Amino acid sequence: MSWKSVLAVSASAVALSGALAVPAGAAVTTAAAPAAATLSCYIYNEAGSALNVRSGPGTGYAVVASMAAGGRLPCGPLQDSQTAGGSYTSCGGGDTWTQVTYGGRIDYVAERCVAIGMA
């Protein structure tokens, strides 16, 4: 096999493998991968009016805050899981509650009145 044939086969192999041929002594630089965005879980009030934030999963628990219509609070440790509790009548009624983080505490909002999202 001639040196021209060897060179042609080598060039074909490089092209097929996607490898980059770089002359000896040439500097090779690569772009750094962009940093991954950090997303956080939020609970959004979709009730159309202020929503009570309670100390526990039921209307028998104290109201500790009011979440403005369209407002958001960070998810609690259960993220998008619901907690069974006392029944409520707002937003069509139900008995499941979603955890939120408020003032360093874990509190609850009526599950049917909120949406869960990432931002």
Backbone hydrogen bonds, N-H to C=O, Kabsch-Sander energy under -0.5 kcal/mol:
donor,donor_aa,acceptor,acceptor_aa,energy
6,V,2,S,-2.0
7,L,3,W,-2.2
8,A,4,K,-2.1
9,V,5,S,-2.4
10,S,6,V,-2.5
11,A,7,L,-2.4
12,S,8,A,-2.0
13,A,9,V,-2.3
14,V,10,S,-2.2
15,A,11,A,-2.2
16,L,12,S,-2.5
17,S,13,A,-2.1
18,G,14,V,-1.0
19,A,14,V,-1.1
21,A,19,A,-0.6
22,V,20,L,-0.6
26,A,23,P,-2.0
29,T,27,A,-0.5
39,L,37,A,-0.6
42,Y,117,G,-3.1
43,I,73,L,-3.3
44,Y,42,Y,-0.5
44,Y,115,A,-3.4
45,N,71,G,-2.8
46,E,44,Y,-0.6
46,E,113,C,-2.8
51,L,67,M,-2.5
53,V,65,A,-2.8
54,R,52,N,-0.6
54,R,108,Y,-3.1
55,S,62,A,-2.3
58,G,56,G,-2.0
59,T,87,S,-0.5
61,Y,58,G,-1.5
64,V,53,V,-2.9
64,V,62,A,-0.6
65,A,53,V,-1.4
67,M,51,L,-3.6
68,A,66,S,-0.6
70,G,45,N,-1.2
71,G,68,A,-2.6
73,L,43,I,-2.0
75,C,41,C,-1.9
76,G,99,Q,-1.5
79,Q,76,G,-2.1
81,S,78,L,-1.7
83,T,97,W,-3.1
85,G,95,D,-2.7
86,G,57,P,-2.2
88,Y,94,G,-2.5
92,G,89,T,-0.8
93,G,90,S,-1.9
94,G,88,Y,-1.8
97,W,83,T,-2.7
98,T,109,V,-2.8
99,Q,81,S,-0.6
100,V,107,D,-2.6
101,T,74,P,-2.8
102,Y,100,V,-0.6
102,Y,105,R,-2.2
105,R,102,Y,-2.1
107,D,100,V,-2.7
107,D,105,R,-0.6
108,Y,54,R,-2.9
109,V,98,T,-2.0
111,E,96,T,-2.2
113,C,110,A,-1.5
114,V,111,E,-1.4
115,A,44,Y,-2.1
117,G,42,Y,-2.5
119,A,40,S,-2.2
